[in-house]
Amino acid sequence: MSAAHRIIEAEGLPGLTMRRLAREVGATPMALYHHVHDKDELLRLLLDDYAAGVPRPEPPGGSADPAEHVVAAAVAMRDALAGVPWIVEVLRADDLMSVHALWYPETIIDAAVRAGLTPEAAVDLYRIIWHYTAGEIAARAAAARQRADGRATYRSRVFADLDAAELPHLAALGERWEELTARDTYDKGVRAIVRGLLAGPPAAPRP
């Protein structure tokens, strides 16, 4: 497992192939196939290996509010994945998963049902949270790679020369745009999602 992790860290997920892993461990690809059926099975093992080592957070103390349990599980899920964005790439395919990581959807769905949602609506809530979480992690990972290059981004060049007459708010914020958009707003965003969805749809206006 450690050899596969090293390849992913150095070369990204596309760099992990059975042939490349065989070279890393000094074996032949055919020898590896005696241990794993294919790359998908290897990825499942990697997911389980990582998820098994992530400690589960304590539930919110003294809070009977199911919304807080949803938020706590969502934040824990984000924190567990933030440092390993390649896992998000794998999970977004919606087929591979880790049994050890099913604690997150189970906790979120359980709390949502206790808050009054149907099981179907609770699954919708979880899926919305998951897509928000995966998108946030992927975007931050991409931005970090851009910053690591040390070059001025196309966005920074555009914002430095905006027409204040046409885009007054963006032009005024231009110099601070990168700083403002780099702030960690995950907790704020997921709370808004949870509160909004648990509240249900707004009442129809009276005629």
C-alpha angles and dihedrals in degrees: 000000000000092000091053090049091052092053093050093048092050102037107016128242095302089059092063107093130147089247092050092047090050090055091048094054096036097247138111123262089243090056090055091052088065087066104034128026097218144328092287091059089048090053091049090053091049091050092050092045091054097041093049090060097050111097116229113240123241113257116254107286119242094355121125091178108115090204089066090053090053092049093046092052092046093050090047090051091050092047092049092053103034094087095046106048091165088072089058088054090055096044094048088068084073095220109074116065143156119245089209090059095054087093088084099058091038092055094045094047092046092052092045091053090049087052090058105267122133115247088253092052090045090056088050089052092051093048092050090050091047094051091047090049095046092047093049093050093046093049093049092047091051091048091049090053090051092051091047089060089064092219126125108259123234088244093057091051092050094047091049091063107036121146106247092202093057100033106022099164096045092044091052091050095040099108091046098041096099092046093048096046091048092062117114105248097156096111091048092048098046091048090054091049093049096045092046096049095042090052090060128220117326116263115265112256115257116249 
